[in-house]
């Protein structure tokens, strides 16, 4: 559970999951593709064909409040797009 932080459930990735058998996860920033592949195979008991990753830099944000401008930054994170082989599927909604 240390490598995979949470699944990404959006319209775009849901469509890719149905059509291309591809799923997205937010993962630990220090994890490599081999570690991500092993974690997904262990957690969901599927066979992984390919792993693509993307690093995202946190955006700078500012808010205007009564006391003045509050500035900050969102967190950096890493996304992993996992393509499954064969007829394997991942059902994120089964635990709800």
N, C-alpha and C positions, 0 to 999 in steps of 0.2 A: 504494500500500500504506500510505500515511500516514494516510488517512482511515478506512478500515475496519481495525479491529484484529483481530477474530476473529468468526466466526459463532456464533450461539447455537443449540445443538442440544439441545433438551429435548423431552419427550413432547408438551407443549402446542403448541410451535411446529412440531413435526413433523406433528401433526394439522392445524394451520392451513395448513401448506404443501401438504398433500394436498387439503384441502377448499377453502380460500380462496385458494390460491396466494400466501401471505404468509410471509415469511422474516424472521428477526431477526439483528441484528448489533450487536456492541459497537463503537462508533465514537469518533472523537476528540471531546472535549468542546467544542471550538471550531468544529466543522463544522456547516454549516447544511444544510437539506433539499436544496437544489439541488446542493451539493457531494457529498452522500451519493448522490443519484440518479445523478450523472455517474460517480462511482466504481464503483457497482454495475453500471451499464450497460457500463462499460469493462472491468471485471474478469471479469464472467460473460457478456458479450455477450447481454444480454436487454433487453427494454424495460420500464421501470418505470412503473407507473400512479400510485402514491401512496407517500408516505413520511411516517410518523408517528414522532415522537421522544419520548423520556422521559429526564429527568435524574434520576439516583439519587445521593443523598447517602450517603457512607460511614458505616457504623454504628460506634459505639464498642464496643470489645471489651476484656475484662479476663480474665486468667488467673491462677490461684493456683499459685505455684511454691514451691520450697524457700526461695528468697531473698525471697519476699514477692509482692505483687500487681504484675503487669506490665500496664500499661494502654496502649492504642493505639487506632488507628482504621483501618478498611478504606478503600480508595481510593474516590474519587468516580468515577462513570462515566456514560456516556450510551448508551442503547439506541436503535436505529433499527429500526422495523418497516416492511419494504418489501413492497408489493403489486405483483406482476407482472401484466402485461396479456397476454391471449390464452393461448396454449398454452405459454408459456415456463416452464421449470423450472430449478431450481438443484440440482445433485447434489453435496452436500458429501462424499460417501463415495467418489467416483470416484478420488481421489488416494491412498487408503489402500492 
